[in-house]
């Protein structure tokens, strides 16, 4: 691929359009990609300043999808919204990937209707990248499908393995299924049936993993339904954020000697914070769609948007959609 074309929903997110445009400017100055912003053109252009501004194009979309709007309503007005127009550009072949910090439910619904799933894939899944102790771990589904069939979980394992191999550079990703014990005899009916299908899939399936294993790189890809995945994701993010807060407050309110030591440790502490910061990993791909779609936090700031655009560039360059199709269609479609 030459220069990946990344379209960004400029009006989606808690800090749109200011932080979204600022993040796009950072990405345009750092990455070799064509960046397109969709949204209210006068508002967006008013924010485009600096040497990288001429590397960004704007595609007008008069309306916005509110964060609280139901997906069904967002679908009806998609032709006029920044999110709907961004997805349409991917469908039309005018962009290679779309990034949004907006309404994730609406994003999933619009992308599912307009792009459809890869042949053999029943449902797309949100794949989040965890900053584990010895490298990243992929968790999916992280919220797209609250109730899942066992065959969907097997497909999530195949899709997650393809993403871990192509984008994260893990040669042979180990895939596990999240359960309440590592023994194969532990779990519910959904886990038991999904494990049988994962055993037959073209991946390195290692069996059950527990919640304590998520930060220990026991598996490179961890599969679960969207209800469990989203709860685990939010709990993990909250724990890391609160732990960093406690460390900061403890060090800065200690004795004079403690504060002096903190000043000396400041570079190391910044590296630690960055290592476990969700912004570093940019965005979560919606795997299984016939197009590269990445969702990032609604509270994303400019740095998070920059990293999200980088994640979109990598997904497009490595043809993750094609790689998933190569695995799923011949090996799983007939069985699942």
C-alpha positions in Angstrom: 0.0 0.0 0.0 1.2 3.5 -0.8 -0.1 6.2 1.5 -2.9 4.9 3.6 -6.0 7.1 3.6 -7.5 7.4 7.1 -10.8 9.2 7.6 -11.5 10.5 11.1 -14.9 11.5 12.5 -14.1 15.0 13.6 -17.3 15.6 15.5 -17.3 12.4 17.6 -16.1 12.4 21.2 -16.4 14.4 24.4 -13.8 16.9 23.2 -14.7 17.2 19.5 -13.9 18.8 17.3 -11.0 20.6 19.0 -9.0 17.6 20.3 -9.9 15.5 17.2 -8.5 18.0 14.8 -5.5 18.6 17.0 -4.8 14.9 17.0 -5.1 14.7 13.3 -2.6 17.5 12.9 -0.1 15.7 15.1 -0.6 12.5 13.0 -0.2 14.4 9.8 3.1 15.8 10.9 4.4 12.5 12.0 3.0 9.7 9.8 3.1 9.2 6.0 -0.7 9.0 5.4 -3.5 11.0 3.9 -5.9 12.1 6.6 -9.5 13.1 5.9 -11.8 14.8 8.5 -15.6 14.6 8.3 -17.7 17.1 10.1 -19.0 20.7 10.0 -16.5 22.1 7.5 -16.5 25.7 8.8 -15.8 24.6 12.4 -13.2 22.0 11.4 -11.3 24.4 9.0 -11.2 27.1 11.6 -9.1 24.6 13.7 -6.7 23.6 11.0 -3.5 25.6 11.7 0.2 24.9 11.3 2.5 23.3 8.8 0.6 20.0 8.7 -2.7 21.6 7.9 -2.3 21.4 4.2 -1.9 17.6 4.5 -5.5 17.2 5.8 -8.7 17.3 3.7 -12.2 18.0 5.0 -15.3 16.3 3.9 -18.4 18.2 4.9 -21.1 16.5 7.1 -23.6 18.9 8.6 -24.9 16.7 11.5 -23.4 14.8 14.5 -24.4 11.6 16.2 -24.9 12.4 19.9 -23.2 10.1 22.4 -26.5 9.0 23.9 -28.4 8.6 20.6 -29.8 5.0 20.0 -28.2 3.2 17.1 -31.5 2.9 15.3 -31.8 6.7 15.1 -28.2 7.1 14.1 -28.8 4.7 11.2 -31.7 6.8 9.9 -29.7 10.0 9.7 -26.3 8.4 8.8 -26.1 10.1 5.4 -25.8 13.5 7.0 -23.6 12.8 10.1 -19.9 12.9 10.4 -19.8 9.3 11.5 -22.0 8.0 8.7 -20.2 9.9 6.0 -16.8 8.6 7.4 -18.0 5.0 7.1 -19.4 5.6 3.7 -16.0 6.9 2.4 -14.5 3.5 3.4 -17.4 1.7 1.7 -16.8 3.7 -1.5 -13.1 3.0 -1.5 -12.2 6.6 -0.9 -10.6 5.7 2.4 -8.7 2.7 3.8 -9.8 3.0 7.4 -12.1 5.0 9.7 -11.5 6.2 13.2 -14.1 7.6 15.6 -14.2 8.6 19.3 -18.0 9.0 19.0 -21.0 6.8 19.8 -19.6 3.3 19.6 -23.0 1.6 19.4 -23.9 3.8 16.4 -20.5 3.2 14.9 -21.0 -0.6 15.1 -24.5 -0.4 13.6 -23.6 1.9 10.7 -20.5 -0.1 9.9 -22.3 -3.4 10.1 -25.1 -2.2 7.7 -22.9 -0.4 5.2 -19.8 -2.6 5.2 -21.2 -6.0 6.1 -19.1 -8.8 7.7 -16.4 -10.8 6.0 -17.7 -14.0 4.5 -18.0 -16.6 7.2 -18.0 -14.1 10.1 -21.3 -14.0 12.0 -20.6 -10.9 14.1 -17.9 -8.3 14.4 -16.0 -7.9 17.7 -14.3 -5.1 19.4 -10.6 -6.1 20.0 -8.8 -4.1 22.8 -5.1 -4.2 23.3 -4.0 -4.6 26.9 -0.6 -3.4 28.2 0.5 -6.6 29.9 3.8 -7.2 31.7 5.7 -8.6 28.8 4.0 -7.1 25.8 0.4 -6.5 24.5 -2.5 -8.9 24.9 -5.6 -8.7 22.7 -9.0 -9.0 24.5 -12.2 -9.6 22.4 -15.1 -9.1 22.4 -14.9 -6.0 24.5 -18.5 -4.9 24.2 -20.0 -5.3 20.7 -21.9 -8.5 21.5 -23.4 -8.9 24.9 -24.8 -12.4 24.3 -22.7 -14.7 22.2 -23.0 -18.1 20.6 -20.1 -20.5 21.0 -19.3 -20.4 17.3 -19.0 -16.6 17.5 -16.4 -17.0 20.2 -14.4 -19.3 18.0 -14.5 -16.8 15.2 -13.3 -14.1 17.6 -10.3 -16.3 18.4 -9.4 -16.6 14.7 -9.8 -12.8 14.1 -7.9 -11.9 17.2 -5.0 -14.2 16.2 -4.9 -12.6 12.8 -4.7 -9.1 14.3 -2.1 -10.1 16.8 0.1 -11.6 14.1 -0.2 -8.9 11.5 -0.4 -5.7 13.5 1.4 -6.6 16.8 4.0 -8.8 15.1 3.4 -11.9 17.3 4.6 -14.8 15.1 2.3 -17.5 16.5 -0.3 -15.9 18.8 -1.5 -18.1 21.7 -5.3 -18.0 22.1 -7.1 -18.6 25.3 -10.7 -18.4 26.4 -11.6 -16.5 29.6 -13.1 -18.7 32.3 -13.3 -19.2 36.0 -10.5 -21.7 36.1 -7.7 -22.9 33.9 -8.8 -26.5 33.9 -10.9 -27.6 30.9 -13.6 -28.9 33.3 -14.3 -25.4 34.6 -16.6 -22.9 32.9 -20.2 -22.6 31.6 -21.8 -24.3 28.6 -20.8 -21.5 26.4 -17.1 -21.9 27.3 -17.2 -25.7 26.9 -18.7 -25.5 23.4 -16.5 -22.7 22.3 -13.4 -24.5 23.5 -14.3 -27.5 21.3 -14.5 -25.3 18.3 -11.4 -23.3 19.1 -9.5 -26.7 19.3 -10.4 -27.3 15.7 -9.6 -23.7 14.5 -6.4 -22.8 12.6 -4.9 -21.1 15.6 -2.7 -22.0 18.6 -5.5 -22.6 21.2 -4.1 -23.1 24.7 -7.4 -23.6 26.6 -8.8 -21.7 29.6 -7.3 -18.6 31.1 -8.3 -16.8 34.3 -8.8 -13.1 35.0 -5.5 -13.0 36.9 -3.7 -14.0 33.7 -4.7 -11.0 31.6 -1.6 -9.0 32.7 0.8 -11.9 32.7 0.9 -12.8 29.0 -0.3 -16.3 29.6 -2.1 -15.9 26.2 -1.6 -13.3 23.4 -5.3 -13.3 22.6 -8.1 -13.8 25.1 -11.7 -14.6 24.0 -14.9 -13.8 25.9 -18.4 -12.5 25.2 -18.9 -8.7 25.0 -20.6 -8.4 28.4 -17.7 -10.0 30.3 -15.1 -8.3 28.1 -16.5 -4.8 28.7 -16.7 -5.3 32.5 -13.1 -6.6 32.5 -11.9 -3.8 30.3 -13.5 -1.0 32.4 -12.3 -2.7 35.7 -8.8 -2.9 34.3 -8.7 0.7 33.1 -10.1 1.9 36.4 -7.6 0.0 38.5 -4.6 1.2 36.5 -5.8 4.8 36.6 -6.5 4.7 40.4 -3.2 3.0 41.1 -1.3 5.7 39.2 -3.2 8.3 41.2 -2.4 6.6 44.5 1.3 6.4 43.6 1.4 10.1 42.6 -0.4 11.3 45.7 1.8 9.1 48.0 5.0 10.3 46.5 4.1 14.0 46.3 2.7 14.3 49.8 5.5 12.5 51.6 8.5 13.8 53.4 11.0 16.2 51.8 13.3 13.3 51.2 10.5 11.4 49.5 9.7 14.3 47.2 13.4 14.7 46.3 13.5 11.1 45.4 10.3 11.5 43.3 12.0 14.2 41.3 14.9 11.9 40.5 12.5 9.1 39.6 10.3 11.3 37.4 11.5 10.1 34.0 11.0 6.4 35.1 7.6 7.1 36.5 6.6 8.8 33.2 7.7 5.7 31.3 5.6 3.5 33.6 2.6 5.7 33.1 3.0 5.6 29.4 3.4 1.8 29.4 0.0 1.3 31.0 -1.8 4.2 29.4 -4.7 3.3 27.0 -3.6 6.3 24.8 -0.5 4.4 23.8 -2.5 1.7 22.1 -4.6 4.2 20.2 -7.9 2.5 19.3 -9.8 -0.8 19.3 -10.5 -2.3 15.9 -13.9 -3.7 15.0 -12.7 -7.0 13.6 -14.8 -9.0 11.2 -16.1 -6.1 9.0 -15.3 -5.6 5.3 -13.4 -2.5 6.1 -11.0 -1.2 8.7 -13.0 0.4 11.5 -11.4 1.6 14.8 -13.2 3.0 17.8 -11.4 5.0 20.5 -12.4 6.4 23.9 -15.1 9.1 23.9 -12.8 11.1 26.2 -9.9 10.8 23.8 -7.5 13.7 23.7 -5.2 14.8 20.9 -2.5 12.3 21.8 -5.0 9.4 21.9 -6.3 10.4 18.5 -2.8 10.6 17.0 -2.2 7.0 18.2 -5.6 5.9 17.0 -4.7 7.1 13.5 -1.4 5.3 13.7 -3.3 2.1 14.7 -5.5 2.6 11.6 -2.5 3.0 9.4 -1.0 -0.2 10.6 -4.2 -2.1 10.2 -4.6 -0.9 6.6 -1.0 -1.5 5.7 -1.1 -5.1 7.0 -4.5 -5.9 5.3 -6.0 -7.3 8.5 -9.4 -7.6 6.7 -7.9 -9.8 4.0 -5.9 -11.9 6.5 -9.0 -12.6 8.6 -10.9 -13.6 5.4 -8.1 -16.0 4.5 -8.4 -17.8 7.8 -12.1 -17.7 8.4 -13.6 -18.4 5.0 -11.8 -21.7 4.1 -11.4 -23.1 7.6 -14.4 -22.0 9.7 -17.2 -20.9 7.5 -18.4 -24.4 6.6 -18.2 -25.6 10.2 -19.6 -22.6 12.0 
